[in-house]
Amino acid sequence: MKGTTDVTPDTKKLFVGIYSSIEIITAAAYSCRAESMEEQLLESEENRKWIITTEWETYCQELKKLSYIAAPMVAVSVLQYLLQVVSMMMVGHLDQISLSSVSVATSITNVTGFSLLSGLVGGLETLSGQAYGANQWQKVGTYTHSAVISLLIVCIPISVVWLFMDKLLILMGQDPVISVEAYKFSLWLIPALFGSAILRPLLRYLLIQSLIFPMLVSAFLALCLHISLSWLFIFHLGIGKSGAGIAFSFSIWTFVASLVVYISRSSSCERTRTPLNRDAFLAIGQFFRYATPSALMVCLKWWSLEVLTLLSGLLPNPKLETSVLSICLTISALHFALPYGLGTGVSTRVSNELGSGNPQKALVAVRVAMFLAVSETVLASIVIFLCRGVLGKAYSNDEQVVDYVARITPFLCLTVITDSFQAVICGVARGSGWQIIGAYVNLGAFYLVGIPVAAVMCFLVNLKSKGLWIGLLAGSTIQATSLSLILVFTDWQKQAINAKKRISERR
């Protein structure tokens, strides 16, 4: 009996064949796995590239949409503001008392009138913008009628205040001569006030629908008319500074008339054009719920600038200090038309996308707008600083005024940077409907910090107009920082839900 079993040659061949087959199958498996892993890596890489390309295309598309709205709106804002600038520039070449009185009158009328209208109309950006995004065409026209009615009502008490401006300025400690001359100029601005109450809602009505070209043409024609009339009344007919007020009012109403003609005849406005009806009066309450905080957000900043102008009138040489500060504020406001136009554009994009239920697209619009704001403000501040020696010459022939403006220009450049950020973020606030938060920020930034710092630096440290501008810069810095933090932590999904509720809200 054998202790072991011999393996036959056939059996050995069988085992060798099986082993070879296992090796082949294993190698094939490893090969397939390697190919699969390689394919997965390639697929992952292609997916990543596709995501990056898609995001890039998304931002580029949003840049085109925003630029299509913002660029012409910037031009409209600049052209509109140049109406006041032209008046100041022409009057400034008469004499220093004329420049000072017109500067003070412009400040007071802005504080008590034009700034209030600009702020109140922000409620229309929220309501009509989101209604347009949700394809609620009739509500766009209804809200516009409500805004016009509301602003016209507000103009009545404002015009009464302007009738007593001379007494008001004297009570505030202003120079009596400047106060009387400012009163005479402000009377001619009352027609422009009522014209602006109609003009501003019409501009928002067209902007919400991205109908920019008619606004641009009308603004350009109004400016050309204003330049011609100002020269005719001020210099040729010898009316003086009152001629600037007459020309301004006439130009505003010409602007209004051209827009009314376009809206009433254009097929582009057919869907949103509605007759004045009962719903417009019923919607006034809803309009004021968003217009009031919007007005506070805009006016608290605007009013702080005018308070500084009035404080400059309390300095030892009020004619010089008021003229210089007014010139710098005018330059700042002229630049502000650029980021304000961008902010108005992003307000339209954000409100439309939130109304359509697209919070991610609204976020993309915000990011693109902030990128444009950074680019613009860097360029603008550099240009203003390089031109500091000649800025004052556009407004006055007095070398003392020109030199003083050049010394304050570095502070002006820093303010330009903060203003650009806050203008865009405030536009986002109006488009989203959280204006009340912006109002609280402006209240703290300028009235708890900015103005007190300005008063201390101006009168106690004796820096005069420089001190006033340092206070303004401190308030602007806090404002821009606070608004930026709020924007970072905004829940856009929640904003879209709020927009949906707002559109379906019963009047």
Secondary structure per residue as TSV (DSSP state, phi and psi in degrees):
chain	resnum	aa	ss	phi	psi
A	1	M	-	360.0	129.7
A	2	K	-	-88.2	141.0
A	3	G	S	-78.8	-17.8
A	4	T	S	-132.8	160.0
A	5	T	-	-105.0	124.7
A	6	D	-	-72.8	137.8
A	7	V	-	-90.8	124.3
A	8	T	-	-75.6	157.1
A	9	P	H	-57.5	-36.1
A	10	D	H	-65.0	-37.2
A	11	T	H	-65.5	-41.7
A	12	K	H	-60.1	-42.7
A	13	K	H	-61.7	-36.2
A	14	L	H	-64.3	-46.1
A	15	F	H	-64.2	-39.6
A	16	V	H	-63.7	-40.5
A	17	G	H	-64.2	-43.8
A	18	I	H	-62.4	-43.8
A	19	Y	H	-62.1	-43.0
A	20	S	H	-64.3	-39.7
A	21	S	H	-63.4	-41.0
A	22	I	H	-62.3	-41.8
A	23	E	H	-61.5	-43.5
A	24	I	H	-63.2	-45.7
A	25	I	H	-63.2	-42.0
A	26	T	H	-63.8	-45.3
A	27	A	H	-62.3	-41.2
A	28	A	H	-64.4	-39.3
A	29	A	H	-62.8	-45.6
A	30	Y	H	-62.1	-39.3
A	31	S	H	-64.5	-45.1
A	32	C	H	-63.2	-39.2
A	33	R	H	-64.8	-41.6
A	34	A	H	-63.4	-43.9
A	35	E	H	-63.4	-39.4
A	36	S	H	-63.6	-42.9
A	37	M	H	-63.7	-40.9
A	38	E	H	-64.2	-42.0
A	39	E	H	-63.6	-39.7
A	40	Q	H	-63.1	-42.1
A	41	L	H	-62.9	-43.8
A	42	L	H	-63.6	-41.4
A	43	E	H	-63.3	-41.9
A	44	S	H	-63.0	-41.8
A	45	E	H	-65.1	-43.3
A	46	E	H	-64.4	-37.8
A	47	N	H	-64.7	-42.2
A	48	R	H	-62.8	-44.3
A	49	K	H	-63.4	-37.7
A	50	W	H	-65.1	-40.5
A	51	I	H	-64.1	-45.1
A	52	I	H	-62.4	-44.0
A	53	T	H	-63.3	-41.2
A	54	T	H	-63.6	-44.0
A	55	E	H	-63.2	-42.5
A	56	W	H	-62.1	-43.8
A	57	E	H	-64.1	-37.2
A	58	T	H	-62.2	-45.7
A	59	Y	H	-68.1	-36.6
A	60	C	H	-66.2	-41.1
A	61	Q	H	-64.0	-40.7
A	62	E	H	-67.6	-35.6
A	63	L	H	-61.2	-40.4
A	64	K	H	-65.7	-44.8
A	65	K	H	-63.8	-46.0
A	66	L	H	-67.4	-41.0
A	67	S	H	-64.6	-36.3
A	68	Y	H	-61.1	-34.3
A	69	I	H	-88.4	-47.2
A	70	A	H	-72.0	-42.7
A	71	A	H	-59.4	-51.7
A	72	P	H	-64.9	-32.8
A	73	M	H	-68.3	-34.6
A	74	V	H	-59.9	-44.7
A	75	A	H	-62.3	-41.3
A	76	V	H	-63.8	-43.3
A	77	S	H	-63.3	-43.2
A	78	V	H	-64.8	-46.5
A	79	L	H	-61.6	-39.0
A	80	Q	H	-67.7	-42.0
A	81	Y	H	-71.8	-28.6
A	82	L	H	-63.2	-18.4
A	83	L	H	-59.1	-44.5
A	84	Q	H	-73.2	-37.9
A	85	V	H	-63.6	-42.9
A	86	V	H	-60.0	-40.9
A	87	S	H	-61.3	-46.4
A	88	M	H	-66.3	-40.0
A	89	M	H	-65.0	-42.8
A	90	M	H	-71.4	-42.5
A	91	V	H	-65.9	-34.2
A	92	G	H	-61.6	-23.2
A	93	H	T	-89.8	5.7
A	94	L	T	-83.8	-66.2
A	95	D	-	-165.8	171.0
A	96	Q	H	-70.0	-34.0
A	97	I	H	-67.2	-35.3
A	98	S	H	-66.9	-43.9
A	99	L	H	-62.5	-44.0
A	100	S	H	-63.6	-45.1
A	101	S	H	-66.7	-42.3
A	102	V	H	-65.9	-37.1
A	103	S	H	-63.2	-45.6
A	104	V	H	-66.1	-43.2
A	105	A	H	-62.9	-41.6
A	106	T	H	-62.5	-40.3
A	107	S	H	-62.9	-47.9
A	108	I	H	-66.4	-43.5
A	109	T	H	-67.0	-31.6
A	110	N	I	-68.3	-43.1
A	111	V	I	-63.1	-50.1
A	112	T	I	-91.4	-13.0
A	113	G	I	-132.2	-72.7
A	114	F	I	-64.9	-37.0
A	115	S	H	-67.0	-36.6
A	116	L	H	-64.3	-41.7
A	117	L	H	-65.2	-41.6
A	118	S	H	-62.0	-37.2
A	119	G	H	-73.5	-44.6
A	120	L	H	-62.0	-37.2
A	121	V	T	-68.0	-13.4
A	122	G	H	-61.9	-26.2
A	123	G	H	-63.3	-29.5
A	124	L	H	-68.9	-33.0
A	125	E	H	-62.8	-38.7
A	126	T	H	-69.6	-53.9
A	127	L	H	-70.2	-55.2
A	128	S	H	-70.0	-36.5
A	129	G	H	-62.1	-45.2
A	130	Q	H	-74.0	-32.9
A	131	A	H	-65.6	-39.3
A	132	Y	H	-65.6	-39.7
A	133	G	H	-64.6	-29.2
A	134	A	T	-91.6	10.0
A	135	N	T	63.5	27.7
A	136	Q	-	-92.2	74.8
A	137	W	H	-62.2	-43.4
A	138	Q	H	-65.0	-32.4
A	139	K	H	-66.3	-29.3
A	140	V	H	-60.7	-48.2
A	141	G	H	-66.6	-39.0
A	142	T	H	-63.3	-46.2
A	143	Y	H	-63.8	-34.5
A	144	T	H	-65.5	-43.6
A	145	H	H	-59.7	-42.2
A	146	S	H	-61.6	-40.4
A	147	A	H	-65.3	-43.3
A	148	V	H	-62.1	-46.9
A	149	I	H	-60.5	-45.3
A	150	S	H	-62.2	-45.3
A	151	L	H	-68.3	-36.4
A	152	L	H	-64.0	-38.5
A	153	I	H	-64.1	-41.7
A	154	V	H	-64.1	-31.4
A	155	C	H	-65.9	-25.2
A	156	I	H	-63.8	-54.7
A	157	P	H	-65.8	-30.0
A	158	I	H	-63.8	-45.0
A	159	S	H	-64.7	-32.1
A	160	V	H	-64.8	-40.6
A	161	V	H	-61.5	-40.6
A	162	W	H	-64.5	-26.1
A	163	L	T	-67.6	-17.9
A	164	F	T	-117.6	27.8
A	165	M	H	-63.8	-38.0
A	166	D	H	-61.0	-44.0
A	167	K	H	-66.9	-37.4
A	168	L	H	-63.6	-43.9
A	169	L	H	-67.3	-39.4
A	170	I	H	-64.4	-39.8
A	171	L	H	-63.1	-28.0
A	172	M	T	-84.9	3.9
A	173	G	T	88.4	14.7
A	174	Q	-	-80.8	160.5
A	175	D	-	-59.6	129.9
A	176	P	H	-59.2	-40.9
A	177	V	H	-63.9	-47.2
A	178	I	H	-62.4	-38.2
A	179	S	H	-63.2	-44.9
A	180	V	H	-65.6	-43.3
A	181	E	H	-67.4	-36.2
A	182	A	H	-65.6	-37.1
A	183	Y	H	-62.2	-43.5
A	184	K	H	-61.7	-39.7
A	185	F	H	-70.3	-39.4
A	186	S	H	-67.6	-27.7
A	187	L	H	-60.5	-34.6
A	188	W	T	-77.7	-7.0
A	189	L	T	-92.5	-8.9
A	190	I	H	-60.9	-43.8
A	191	P	H	-60.1	-36.0
A	192	A	H	-66.2	-31.2
A	193	L	H	-62.4	-48.7
A	194	F	H	-68.4	-33.5
A	195	G	H	-64.9	-38.8
A	196	S	H	-67.1	-29.6
A	197	A	H	-63.6	-26.6
A	198	I	H	-92.5	-37.9
A	199	L	H	-63.4	-46.7
A	200	R	H	-64.6	-43.3
A	201	P	H	-64.3	-35.5
A	202	L	H	-65.0	-39.4
A	203	L	H	-62.9	-41.4
A	204	R	H	-68.0	-37.4
A	205	Y	H	-58.3	-44.5
A	206	L	H	-74.0	-38.8
A	207	L	H	-62.8	-42.3
A	208	I	H	-58.4	-30.6
A	209	Q	T	-95.3	7.8
A	210	S	T	61.4	31.1
A	211	L	-	-94.9	79.4
A	212	I	-	-88.3	-36.4
A	213	F	H	-58.4	-45.1
A	214	P	H	-61.9	-34.8
A	215	M	H	-64.7	-42.0
A	216	L	H	-64.2	-45.7
A	217	V	H	-64.7	-44.9
A	218	S	H	-64.1	-40.9
A	219	A	H	-64.6	-39.8
A	220	F	H	-65.9	-43.5
A	221	L	H	-65.1	-38.9
A	222	A	H	-64.3	-39.4
A	223	L	H	-66.8	-44.5
A	224	C	H	-59.8	-42.4
A	225	L	H	-64.0	-40.6
A	226	H	H	-64.9	-41.8
A	227	I	H	-61.1	-45.5
A	228	S	H	-64.2	-46.6
A	229	L	H	-67.4	-38.1
A	230	S	H	-61.6	-46.5
A	231	W	H	-62.9	-41.0
A	232	L	I	-63.3	-48.3
A	233	F	I	-75.2	-42.3
A	234	I	I	-74.7	-49.2
A	235	F	I	-101.2	-49.4
A	236	H	I	-70.8	-47.4
A	237	L	S	-88.2	-10.7
A	238	G	-	71.2	24.1
A	239	I	-	-72.9	-25.2
A	240	G	T	84.0	-149.2
A	241	K	H	-64.9	-27.6
A	242	S	H	-63.0	-29.9
A	243	G	H	-63.0	-32.4
A	244	A	H	-65.6	-39.3
A	245	G	H	-66.7	-40.3
A	246	I	H	-63.5	-45.5
A	247	A	H	-63.2	-38.2
A	248	F	H	-64.5	-46.2
A	249	S	H	-64.1	-42.3
A	250	F	H	-63.5	-39.4
A	251	S	H	-68.3	-38.6
A	252	I	H	-62.0	-45.2
A	253	W	H	-69.6	-30.5
A	254	T	H	-65.4	-40.6
A	255	F	H	-58.6	-47.3
A	256	V	H	-61.6	-46.6
A	257	A	H	-60.5	-40.9
A	258	S	H	-65.9	-37.5
A	259	L	H	-70.8	-39.5
A	260	V	H	-61.8	-42.8
A	261	V	H	-61.4	-43.9
A	262	Y	H	-64.4	-47.5
A	263	I	H	-63.7	-38.6
A	264	S	H	-74.3	-20.0
A	265	R	H	-112.8	-20.1
A	266	S	-	-77.9	138.4
A	267	S	G	-73.1	-19.2
A	268	S	G	-66.4	-23.7
A	269	C	G	-100.8	9.2
A	270	E	T	-63.0	-39.8
A	271	R	T	-68.9	-36.2
A	272	T	T	-100.8	-6.5
A	273	R	-	-78.2	117.4
A	274	T	-	-128.4	148.7
A	275	P	-	-74.2	157.7
A	276	L	-	-66.6	123.7
A	277	N	-	-142.1	-174.7
A	278	R	H	-62.9	-34.9
A	279	D	H	-60.9	-33.1
A	280	A	H	-63.9	-38.2
A	281	F	H	-73.8	-35.4
A	282	L	H	-67.8	-27.1
A	283	A	T	-84.9	-1.8
A	284	I	H	-61.1	-41.8
A	285	G	H	-61.4	-44.5
A	286	Q	H	-64.2	-38.5
A	287	F	H	-61.3	-45.7
A	288	F	H	-67.5	-25.1
A	289	R	H	-63.2	-31.0
A	290	Y	H	-101.9	-25.3
A	291	A	H	-73.1	-36.8
A	292	T	H	-63.9	-52.5
A	293	P	H	-64.3	-31.6
A	294	S	H	-64.0	-41.3
A	295	A	H	-64.4	-40.7
A	296	L	H	-63.4	-40.5
A	297	M	H	-61.9	-41.9
A	298	V	H	-78.2	-46.2
A	299	C	H	-72.0	-35.2
A	300	L	H	-59.6	-38.1
A	301	K	H	-71.7	-47.2
A	302	W	H	-61.9	-44.2
A	303	W	H	-63.7	-34.8
A	304	S	H	-63.3	-35.6
A	305	L	H	-65.3	-40.0
A	306	E	H	-73.8	-30.2
A	307	V	H	-61.8	-39.7
A	308	L	H	-64.2	-37.8
A	309	T	H	-63.1	-41.7
A	310	L	H	-68.0	-36.7
A	311	L	H	-63.4	-34.7
A	312	S	H	-65.1	-24.6
A	313	G	T	-72.5	-10.3
A	314	L	T	-93.6	-2.0
A	315	L	S	-77.2	164.3
A	316	P	S	-56.0	-37.4
A	317	N	S	-115.7	77.8
A	318	P	H	-63.1	-33.5
A	319	K	H	-63.0	-45.3
A	320	L	H	-68.7	-49.9
A	321	E	H	-64.8	-42.9
A	322	T	H	-65.6	-41.9
A	323	S	H	-63.1	-45.6
A	324	V	H	-65.8	-47.1
A	325	L	H	-65.2	-38.2
A	326	S	H	-65.2	-39.0
A	327	I	H	-63.0	-45.5
A	328	C	H	-65.1	-40.9
A	329	L	H	-66.1	-34.9
A	330	T	H	-65.4	-42.1
A	331	I	H	-63.1	-43.8
A	332	S	H	-62.4	-43.1
A	333	A	H	-67.8	-34.9
A	334	L	H	-64.2	-42.5
A	335	H	H	-66.5	-37.1
A	336	F	H	-59.1	-22.6
A	337	A	H	-60.7	-29.3
A	338	L	H	-68.3	-59.8
A	339	P	H	-66.8	-26.7
A	340	Y	H	-66.3	-41.4
A	341	G	H	-62.2	-39.9
A	342	L	H	-65.5	-41.2
A	343	G	H	-64.3	-37.8
A	344	T	H	-65.8	-38.4
A	345	G	H	-64.1	-45.4
A	346	V	H	-70.4	-28.5
A	347	S	H	-61.3	-42.6
A	348	T	H	-64.0	-45.8
A	349	R	H	-65.0	-44.1
A	350	V	H	-65.9	-46.2
A	351	S	H	-64.3	-40.6
A	352	N	H	-63.5	-44.5
A	353	E	H	-71.0	-38.0
A	354	L	H	-66.7	-39.5
A	355	G	H	-64.1	-31.1
A	356	S	T	-82.9	-5.1
A	357	G	T	78.7	33.9
A	358	N	-	-121.0	75.1
A	359	P	H	-64.0	-32.9
A	360	Q	H	-67.3	-38.2
A	361	K	H	-67.3	-34.4
A	362	A	H	-63.2	-40.7
A	363	L	H	-64.4	-40.4
A	364	V	H	-61.5	-41.1
A	365	A	H	-61.5	-40.2
A	366	V	H	-63.8	-45.0
A	367	R	H	-64.0	-42.0
A	368	V	H	-64.4	-41.3
A	369	A	H	-64.0	-39.7
A	370	M	H	-67.6	-36.7
A	371	F	H	-62.0	-44.3
A	372	L	H	-65.6	-36.4
A	373	A	H	-64.0	-43.2
A	374	V	H	-62.6	-44.9
A	375	S	H	-62.3	-43.8
A	376	E	H	-67.1	-43.1
A	377	T	H	-70.0	-33.9
A	378	V	H	-64.2	-46.8
A	379	L	H	-64.3	-45.1
A	380	A	H	-64.3	-44.2
A	381	S	H	-64.2	-36.7
A	382	I	H	-66.1	-44.7
A	383	V	H	-63.2	-44.4
A	384	I	H	-62.8	-41.0
A	385	F	H	-65.6	-42.0
A	386	L	H	-67.7	-25.7
A	387	C	T	-99.3	14.6
A	388	R	T	-59.7	-28.0
A	389	G	T	-76.7	-16.8
A	390	V	T	-117.7	-3.6
A	391	L	T	-61.0	-44.5
A	392	G	G	-66.3	-25.1
A	393	K	G	-67.4	-22.0
A	394	A	G	-72.8	-18.7
A	395	Y	T	-114.2	-18.0
A	396	S	-	-155.8	151.0
A	397	N	S	-94.1	-5.6
A	398	D	-	-76.4	118.8
A	399	E	H	-63.5	-32.0
A	400	Q	H	-64.3	-40.5
A	401	V	H	-66.4	-43.6
A	402	V	H	-61.7	-44.5
A	403	D	H	-66.0	-38.6
A	404	Y	H	-65.9	-41.4
A	405	V	H	-60.6	-40.9
A	406	A	H	-62.5	-34.2
A	407	R	H	-73.3	-28.2
A	408	I	H	-88.6	-15.2
A	409	T	H	-54.5	-39.8
A	410	P	H	-56.6	-38.8
A	411	F	H	-68.7	-34.8
A	412	L	H	-62.1	-40.6
A	413	C	H	-62.7	-40.3
A	414	L	H	-67.0	-37.8
A	415	T	H	-65.7	-35.0
A	416	V	H	-58.2	-39.2
A	417	I	H	-64.4	-49.2
A	418	T	H	-67.5	-36.1
A	419	D	H	-63.4	-36.4
A	420	S	H	-63.2	-43.8
A	421	F	H	-64.8	-47.0
A	422	Q	H	-68.9	-30.0
A	423	A	H	-64.8	-42.5
A	424	V	H	-69.5	-43.4
A	425	I	H	-67.0	-37.2
A	426	C	H	-64.4	-34.1
A	427	G	H	-63.1	-41.0
A	428	V	H	-62.7	-40.1
A	429	A	H	-62.5	-42.8
A	430	R	H	-66.5	-38.8
A	431	G	H	-69.2	-29.8
A	432	S	H	-89.7	-32.4
A	433	G	T	101.6	15.6
A	434	W	-	-107.4	46.0
A	435	Q	H	-61.9	-31.4
A	436	I	H	-62.2	-32.9
A	437	I	H	-66.9	-43.2
A	438	G	H	-61.6	-34.4
A	439	A	H	-64.5	-43.4
A	440	Y	H	-63.8	-40.0
A	441	V	H	-62.2	-46.5
A	442	N	H	-65.2	-36.6
A	443	L	I	-61.2	-46.6
A	444	G	I	-70.4	-41.4
A	445	A	I	-66.9	-42.4
A	446	F	I	-98.5	-31.2
A	447	Y	I	-99.9	-20.9
A	448	L	I	-96.9	-21.6
A	449	V	I	-122.8	-59.4
A	450	G	I	-57.8	-57.7
A	451	I	H	-66.7	-44.4
A	452	P	H	-59.2	-42.7
A	453	V	H	-63.0	-40.7
A	454	A	H	-61.9	-43.2
A	455	A	H	-64.6	-42.0
A	456	V	I	-65.5	-47.8
A	457	M	I	-67.1	-32.2
A	458	C	I	-77.5	-50.0
A	459	F	I	-97.6	-39.5
A	460	L	I	-82.5	-44.3
A	461	V	S	-82.5	-14.9
A	462	N	-	66.1	38.1
A	463	L	-	-89.8	-3.9
A	464	K	T	56.8	-129.7
A	465	S	H	-63.3	-31.2
A	466	K	H	-60.9	-42.0
A	467	G	H	-63.6	-38.8
A	468	L	H	-62.0	-40.3
A	469	W	H	-72.4	-32.0
A	470	I	H	-63.2	-41.5
A	471	G	H	-62.8	-42.2
A	472	L	H	-61.1	-41.7
A	473	L	H	-65.6	-38.4
A	474	A	H	-63.0	-45.1
A	475	G	H	-65.1	-41.3
A	476	S	H	-64.3	-37.5
A	477	T	H	-64.7	-45.4
A	478	I	H	-64.9	-40.8
A	479	Q	H	-61.3	-50.3
A	480	A	H	-63.4	-40.1
A	481	T	H	-65.6	-45.5
A	482	S	H	-64.0	-45.7
A	483	L	H	-64.3	-35.8
A	484	S	H	-63.8	-41.7
A	485	L	H	-64.9	-40.3
A	486	I	H	-62.4	-40.8
A	487	L	H	-64.9	-38.9
A	488	V	H	-61.7	-38.1
A	489	F	T	-97.6	15.6
A	490	T	-	-72.1	132.1
A	491	D	-	-91.2	102.5
A	492	W	H	-72.9	-28.9
A	493	Q	H	-63.7	-41.3
A	494	K	H	-66.4	-37.1
A	495	Q	H	-63.6	-37.5
A	496	A	H	-66.0	-39.3
A	497	I	H	-64.1	-43.0
A	498	N	H	-63.0	-38.0
A	499	A	H	-63.4	-40.9
A	500	K	H	-62.9	-41.4
A	501	K	H	-66.4	-38.4
A	502	R	H	-65.6	-38.9
A	503	I	H	-69.4	-37.1
A	504	S	H	-85.6	-1.0
A	505	E	-	-64.7	136.8
A	506	R	-	-81.2	139.4
A	507	R	-	-71.4	360.0
